[in-house]
């Protein structure tokens, strides 16, 4: 018989954000545990003795668009934005993502070299960091140290591609594999000089997508060839051996197939993990399948964003979608989460392809006011309480009407997040070992239970 470690919970601090009638309500309460009386109904069990993956933490993207909006903000609103993410009492972000060269969330197209420069003699990062660097500098000042960054590219320089353009897909020409690898190494080396702490890299954002904005297509074989035979050796030879490589950086419906094709046989040690987005649906089973079949790979959600073309900007369900996504991916084995733009303007831009999206904060350039969006509250119910190094722990729930996850922080506290997307209040008997306590979860709400031992 398995020896079960005894946990003796002392108190539960419950933090709830509800959006009844569209109005935001914050509720906090303290609950004590009593002896389990054999209750069978309405139970959510937590088993801190059973642990799974280590969770790194949460971050957001320092895009050109976010940096441009930041440049338009008055100092008071700048401070409010930065403190909300990286200050004491804020969301608790500990990481970030950047793009190398332009992406759709850029004020316009740009590259670090002039057209047809095969010697990289014109390499210059002045445009690439024009808006991103002041935003990152402000965040790092509030954070008190360098912020570890994930970097992604949306397209190689246009002259290296089959279609000769940043937009519209195209492919990296095979003759430019060595030069593009050198280009990426140069990029990272120059960014390091100006306090960009890049720790991981995906060489192509969404390599299956032909977009009306910056994009490039790689088959699994092409991606594997470029990363294994060109980019990884170039990084190692150019003083960037500390950079961890991710691949795919795209949706989950083909996550397993890409993992099998790229990180299968004969590539041991090349990849840190596989990155994924959420735009094709839940597919939590795909994440779990990669976890079980490729346990050496880290699972990194590198992007999430709600497109205003698909969601009404006042639909609270869009924010709840974030929590559903986070809970599903954490339970499936995810190791880290990066949200997309940390701030946008009132339209959800700028975006040179006009693919406007929501963000945790929108800044109205007409009124100079910063609007906190519901998604900020929902993400913060995870990021504020789940600390880097937390271990996912086992649980069971009594109903599919509630999304639940639980993790154990390095200090021993257990954090459980409970999402109620329905309109009816739910009773929860939270049970740990031979102790239990009753809580109530309002309709259209998210709750975080911080359990001390």
N, C-alpha and C positions, 0 to 999 in steps of 0.2 A: 504494500500500500504506500502511495506517495506521501511523504512528510510535508504537510502544509504549514508554511510559516504563519505564525499568529500575528495579526496586525490589530492594534487597539486604537481606533480613531477617537480623538478627543473632541474635536469640534468641526463644524462645516460652515464656512462662510459662503453665502450664496449671492451672486451678482447677476441680475437679470435686466435685460433690455427688451421692452415690449413696444409694439407699434400699433396698439389698438386705435382704430379710427384714423390711422395715419399719423397719430401723435406719438412722439417718443416719450417713454416713461422709464426712468432708471429706478430699480428697486434693489436694496441690499438687506440681508438678514443673516442672523447667526443661529445655527441649530446645534443641539447637542445630541449625542448618540445614546441610545439605551439598548438593553439586552434584546436580542432578536427573539420575538415571541412566536416564531414559527409562521409568520405571515407568508402567504403564497401569491397574493394578487398585487398588481401594480409595482412589481419589484424590478429594480435595476441593480444587478450584482456587480461589484468591482472586485477584482482579484489582483492585488498589488504584487503578489508573489510570482505571478506569471508574466514575464516580460518579453518584449519583441524588439523591434528596431530602435536605435537611438535617433532622436529627432534633433536636427541642427538648429532650426529656428526659422524666422520669418523675415522677409524683406520686400522691397518694392523697386521699381525701375526709375533710374535717373535718365530719362529720355531727353532728346533735344527739345521736344515740345514742352515737357515739364520744366526744363530749364528756362525756356523762353517765357513761359507764363510766370515763373518765379521772378524773372527780371522785370516784369511789369508790376509786381506787387509792392505796396508800401512796406516799410520796415516792420511795422507792427504785425501785419499779416504774414510776412516771411517768418518772423519769430514764432508765431502761432503754428504755422505749418510744420516747421522743423521740430519744435517741441512736441507736437502731436505724434510724431513718428519716433524721434530719437532722444527726446528729453526725458528726464525723470518723471514718472507718472504718465508717460505717453503710451503709445501702442507697443513699445518694446521691440521695435525692429532692430535686427543685428546684422543685416546683410543688404546687398543691393544688386541690381542688374543694369548693365549698360549695353548699348549697341556700338559696334565699330563701323564707322561710316553711317550714312543716312538710313533711316527706316521709314515706315509710313508715318510714324509720329515724330517727324522732323519738320522744321519750317520749310525745307526744300531739299533737293538732292545735293549731296556732296561726297567727295572721296578724298583720300589723303594724298593722292598723286594726280598730276596732270594727265590728260588722255595720251595713251600710247607710250608712257614712260616705262620702258622695260628695265631701266637701271635703278629705279626708285630715287633718282637724283632730286626730284621735286617734292619728295615726301615732306608733308607739313601737316601738323595737327591743329593749327590755329582755328580752323572752322569747326573741326570735330569737337573741340572742348569749349567753344565760345560760350555756350549756354549751360552745358552740363557741369563744367568745372565749378562755377560759383555755387551752384546748387549742392554739389557734392561737398565742397569745402564747408558750407554752412552746416550740413548734416554731420560731417566728421567733427566739427568744432563742438556741436552739441553732444555728440556721442562720446567724445573725449579720446578717441583713437581712430585709427584707420578702419574703414568699413570694408570687409571682404566683399569682393565683387565677382559676379558672373558676367562674362562678356559673350555676346552673340553677334554674328554678322547676318545681314539680310541679303547681301549680294557682294560678290567680288567686284573690283573695278570693272566698268563696262567693257573696256577693250579686251579683257581677259575672257569674255563670254561669247557663246555662240551667236547670240542675237545682238551683240554690241550695245546693249542698253541695261540700265539698272532694273527697269520695270519689265514685267511680262515674262518672268521665268528665265528661259535660256539655261545653258549649262556652262560650267567652267571648262574651258578647252584644255584638253590633256596636256598640251605643250606648256600651259601656264601653271600646272600643278606645283612645280618647284618655286616659281616666282611668287605665287599666291601664298605659299607656306612662308616664304621669306618676308612677304608683306605683313602677314599676321604677326610674325615674331618682331618685326620692326615696330609695329603698332604697340604691342605689349611693352616692349622695352622703353619706348618713348613715354608711354603713359605712366610707367613705374617712376620715371624721373620727376613727375609732377604730382606724386602722392596718390595715384590710383592703385589700390591694392587688389589686383586681379588674381583670383585664386583658381577659377575654373573657366572653361571656354567651350562654347559650342560653335563650330565653324560655319554652320548654316541654320538659320531660323526657318522652320517649316519647309524642309527640302522636297516635299511632295507638291507644294502649292505654286501654281502659276498665278501671280497676283498682278493687279493693275498698279501696284507699288513695287518697291524694291524686293526682288525675289530671285531665286535661282534653284533649279531642280537637280537633285542627285538621286540616282538609283541607289539601292543599298550597296551594290557592288562598287559604285563610284565613291560613295561616302566612305566606305571601308578602305578602299585603295588610297584615297587622299589622306585620310587620317592616320592610317597605319604606316604607309610607306613614304609619306612626304611630311605631313604636319608634325607628327610626334617626333620623328628624328630631327626636324628643323628646330623644334622647341628645345630639345635636349642639347643640341649643338650650339644654341645661341643664348645660353644662360637662362632659359625659361623652363628648366626641367621641373620646377615646382608647380607649374600650371597643370591642373587636372583636366582631362578631356571628357566632355560629354558628347553624345551623339543623338540624332533624331530631332529633338527640340520641336516636336510637332504633336498632333493629336493622338488620342489613346486607342482608337479603334484598330490600329495596326502596330501597336506598341510591341506586342510579343513577337510578331513576324520580323520587325526591324531588329529587335534584340538578338534573335536567333541568327539573322543574316549578317549582322555587323560585328557582334561581340561573341560569336561562337568560337569555333576551334582556332587555334594558333595565334590568338591575339592577347594572350594573358599579359596583364600589366599595362596595356595600352590605355584602357578606358577606366575612368572613375565611375561613370554611371550613364544613365539614359535620362534625357530631359523630355518632358511632355507638357502639352497644353490641354485645354478642356473643351474646345469648341465643337467637338463631334459627339458630346454626351458623356454620361457617367463612366462607363467601361471600367468600373473599379475592379472587376474580375480580371481584366487585362493587366492591371498593375500588380495584383496579387499573383498572377501567373508568372510574370517576369520575376517577382520576388522569389517565388518558389523554385523556378527553373534556373535563374541566374543570381544566386544569393550574393555574389561578389559585387554586383552592380548597385550603386546608389540610385535611388529613385527620386528625381527632382522635378517638382512642378515649377516650370520656369516662366509661366505666363497664365494670367486669367484676366478677363476684362469683359464687361457687359456692353455690347454694341447697341447704341440707341436705335439703330435700324430694326432691332429685334425685340427690344424691351421699351415700354413706356418709361420715361425718366422718373415717374412717381410710383412705379410698381415696386412695393417692398419685397415682392418675390424675387426680384433680381439680386437683392442683398442676401436673402435667405439661400439663394442658389450657391453663393460663395461658401456659406457654412456647410451646406449639404456636400459640396465638393471637397472641402477640407476634411470633414469627418470621414467621408468615403475613402479618400486617398490615404489619410493617416491610418485608418483601419486596414487598408490593403498593403501597407508597408512603406509609404512615402517617408523620405528623410529630410526634405527641405521644401520650402514654399516661397516663391517670388511672385508678388502681385505685379501688375503692369504699371502704368503711369502713376506716380504718387500725387500728381496734381495736373489738372487740365483747365482750360477756360470754360466759360459758361455754355459753349456749344459742344464741349467734349473734344476739343482740339487744342492747338492746331494739328491738322493732319493733311498732308499734301494730296492725299487721295480722297479726302472728305469722308473717311470711315470714322465718324465721331463715336466716342465711347464714354462711359461713365468712369469715374475715379473716386477714391475715398474723399477727395476734396476737389471742388470746382471753384475757380476764381472768376468772378464777374468783372470783366475789364471795363465795363461801363460804370458800375457803382463802386468798384475797388473793394468789394466785400468777398470774403472767403466763405464758401458754403461747405459745411461738413455733411457728407452724404451718408445714408444708412449703412452702406457697405463698410464704412470705417468702424462703426460700432460692432458689426458682425465679425470682421477680421480681428478686432481688438479683443473679443472674447476668447480668442485663442492666443494671439501673440503677446498680450499683456501678462498672461498667467503661465503659459507653457514656456519654459526657459530652455536655452540651448543645452543639450545633453540629457534632456528628458527621455525616459524610456516608455514606450507604449506598453500598457498593461491590459490584461484580459478583462472582459466584461460580458454581461448578457443583459438583454432588455426584454420587457414584457410585451412591447408593441412596436410595429413598424411605423406607427404614427410619430414616433420620436427618433431622431438621429442622435446617436450617442458615441462618444469616444472617451478614453481615459488614458492619462499619462502620469508617470511619477517623476517629479522634478529631482535634480541632483540633491536638493536639501531634504528629500524624503516626502515632501507634501505631494498628494495626489490631486491632479486637476482633471475634472470631468466636465465636458461641454455637452449640453443637451439642447437640441434644436427642436422647436415645435412650430412647424409650418402651417398647422391647422388653426382653426379659429377657436376651438374649445380648450379650456384649461385641462391640464393633465396632472393627476396625482402621481407622485413617484416616491416609492419607499426605497431609499438608497441604502444598500446593505453591503457591509464589508465584514467578512468573517461572521462572528456571533453578535455583531452590533448593527443597528439600523436607525434611520431617522426619516421622517416624512418631510417632503417638500412639495410645493406646488409650482407648476410650470404654466404660465399664462399662454393663451392662444397668440399666435403670430409673435413669437418671442425666441430669444436665445438666452441661455443661462450658463454660467460657469460656477461650478462647485469647487472650492478650494478646501481640501480636507487635510487637517493637521493631525499628526500622530504624537 
